Amino acid sequence: MQVEDYLQQAGELLQGVRKALHQDPTLLEMARTPFFLWILSLAYPQRSADELLNLPKPERLRRLFDRYI
């Protein structure tokens, strides 16, 4: 899986993103697009999976793009 390979290469920097994707199938599906995976990696480096997963689902995308911008 290309997403997993990318996240493993990033190591601890994206460990929280990797955990979040394993726990949320919707996020994983979105991360299969390179642009969305890139945004995730820019918005959530060195952050815990909980920072993303504790948000209500509609809020996740808004917060993600707010961090990206």
Beta strands, then each sheet from edge to edge (+ up, - down):
end
